[in-house]
Amino acid sequence: QVQLAESGGGLVQPGGSLRLSCTVLRFTSGPCGKHWYRQAAGKQREWVSSIRTGGSTSYADPVQGRFTVSEDKAKGTVYLQMNSLKTEDTAMYFCKAVSGSFCTNNYWGQGTQVTVSS
């Protein structure tokens, strides 16, 4: 059974940094990639960033230039380095691993809370 576990969230002041980790167990990596999402209180979950086989990355406009996604395949871990954090980045952050011939198998972690506040 595929398992994902996020960590690294916490309370940080505006302008600060955090690095989130997502360890993926019992998962065979493929072209569908791994992804970060976030969900603020009272809002819909939104896509944040993706990393695909070969290392290509993409970012949502609100985090472009501030967040960096990376992967350590040997450790089975995906990271989200978040710099210059803003209060609007406050949310529960989730990672998702996707597999399947048509990228339809989605596996989610339990989330880690990031709070940006002075």
TIVEX-240063 format. One line per 8 residues: number of its first residue (from 1); their letters; for each residue x, y, z of C-alpha. Coordinates in nm, 4 decimals, always signed. Layout:
BEGIN
NUM	a	X Y Z ~ ...
END
This chain:
BEGIN
1	qvqlaesg	+0.0000 +0.0000 +0.0000 ~ +0.1364 +0.3391 -0.1005 ~ +0.1952 +0.5733 +0.1903 ~ +0.2904 +0.9380 +0.1978 ~ +0.3982 +1.1311 +0.5041 ~ +0.4528 +1.5067 +0.5089 ~ +0.6560 +1.6903 +0.7695 ~ +0.8258 +2.0232 +0.8244
9	gglvqpgg	+0.5316 +2.2513 +0.8779 ~ +0.5117 +2.5011 +1.1587 ~ +0.4761 +2.8642 +1.2579 ~ +0.6997 +3.1164 +1.0852 ~ +0.7071 +3.4950 +1.0601 ~ +0.6427 +3.6716 +0.7307 ~ +0.9576 +3.6688 +0.5213 ~ +1.0779 +3.3475 +0.6810
17	slrlsctv	+1.1443 +3.0063 +0.5321 ~ +1.0345 +2.6480 +0.5817 ~ +1.1184 +2.3235 +0.4081 ~ +0.8483 +2.0627 +0.3775 ~ +0.9272 +1.6971 +0.3209 ~ +0.7125 +1.4223 +0.1772 ~ +0.8341 +1.0661 +0.2086 ~ +0.6669 +0.8248 -0.0306
25	lrftsgpc	+0.6688 +0.4551 +0.0553 ~ +0.5887 +0.1516 -0.1593 ~ +0.5486 +0.3628 -0.4709 ~ +0.6959 +0.3031 -0.8133 ~ +0.7869 +0.6355 -0.9665 ~ +0.6701 +0.7032 -1.3195 ~ +0.6026 +0.9933 -1.5524 ~ +0.3017 +1.1219 -1.3594
33	gkhwyrqa	+0.5140 +1.2958 -1.1015 ~ +0.4673 +1.4146 -0.7475 ~ +0.2821 +1.7265 -0.6505 ~ +0.2238 +1.9722 -0.3700 ~ -0.1146 +2.1223 -0.2936 ~ -0.2404 +2.3476 -0.0179 ~ -0.5729 +2.4256 +0.1377 ~ -0.6407 +2.7345 +0.3435
41	agkqrewv	-0.9248 +2.7440 +0.5917 ~ -1.2547 +2.7863 +0.4126 ~ -1.1001 +2.7585 +0.0672 ~ -1.0630 +2.4912 -0.1938 ~ -0.7470 +2.2885 -0.2239 ~ -0.5148 +2.4430 -0.4808 ~ -0.2164 +2.3158 -0.6708 ~ +0.1205 +2.4571 -0.5677
49	ssirtggs	+0.3991 +2.2751 -0.7493 ~ +0.4931 +1.9607 -0.9383 ~ +0.8058 +1.7626 -1.0126 ~ +0.8186 +1.4954 -1.2783 ~ +1.0537 +1.2203 -1.3816 ~ +1.3613 +1.3831 -1.5273 ~ +1.3374 +1.6693 -1.2838 ~ +1.1121 +1.9106 -1.4677
57	tsyadpvq	+0.9252 +2.1377 -1.2286 ~ +0.6326 +2.3752 -1.2411 ~ +0.4804 +2.6242 -0.9994 ~ +0.1593 +2.8107 -0.9411 ~ +0.1869 +3.1836 -1.0040 ~ +0.1497 +3.2873 -0.6360 ~ +0.4599 +3.0883 -0.5356 ~ +0.6725 +3.1226 -0.8484
65	grftvsed	+1.0174 +3.2503 -0.7555 ~ +0.9696 +3.1838 -0.3846 ~ +0.9144 +2.8072 -0.3642 ~ +1.1393 +2.5332 -0.4985 ~ +1.0434 +2.1682 -0.5362 ~ +1.3070 +1.8955 -0.5454 ~ +1.3368 +1.5225 -0.5041 ~ +1.5847 +1.2820 -0.3510
73	kakgtvyl	+1.4992 +0.9602 -0.5289 ~ +1.7356 +0.7542 -0.3159 ~ +1.5394 +0.8565 -0.0079 ~ +1.2019 +0.8509 -0.1782 ~ +1.1434 +1.2036 -0.0553 ~ +1.0116 +1.5155 -0.2200 ~ +1.0857 +1.8570 -0.0733 ~ +0.9223 +2.1969 -0.0965
81	qmnslkte	+1.1546 +2.4791 +0.0015 ~ +0.9453 +2.7841 +0.0818 ~ +1.1163 +3.1218 +0.1077 ~ +0.9866 +3.4758 +0.1554 ~ +0.6733 +3.3388 +0.3116 ~ +0.3633 +3.5538 +0.3240 ~ +0.0590 +3.5414 +0.5471 ~ -0.1421 +3.4234 +0.2484
89	dtamyfck	+0.0749 +3.1110 +0.2320 ~ -0.0892 +2.9917 +0.5538 ~ -0.2553 +2.6587 +0.4759 ~ -0.2440 +2.2856 +0.5202 ~ +0.0060 +2.1520 +0.2693 ~ -0.0414 +1.8121 +0.1086 ~ +0.1710 +1.6049 -0.1219 ~ +0.0314 +1.3755 -0.3853
97	avsgsfct	+0.1915 +1.0922 -0.5796 ~ +0.0318 +0.9913 -0.9078 ~ +0.0644 +0.6702 -1.1020 ~ -0.1132 +0.4618 -1.3647 ~ -0.1156 +0.4430 -1.7410 ~ -0.3302 +0.7548 -1.7578 ~ -0.2114 +0.9142 -1.4334 ~ -0.5396 +0.8426 -1.2620
105	nnywgqgt	-0.4139 +0.6798 -0.9417 ~ -0.3776 +0.9516 -0.6806 ~ -0.2218 +0.8986 -0.3405 ~ -0.2365 +1.1728 -0.0768 ~ -0.0527 +1.2388 +0.2433 ~ -0.2214 +1.3573 +0.5620 ~ -0.0921 +1.7124 +0.5317 ~ +0.1270 +1.9431 +0.7357
113	qvtvss	+0.0178 +2.2823 +0.8656 ~ +0.2064 +2.5959 +0.7696 ~ +0.1167 +2.9156 +0.9530 ~ +0.2758 +3.2446 +0.8566 ~ +0.2091 +3.5083 +1.1192 ~ +0.3831 +3.7801 +1.3116
END
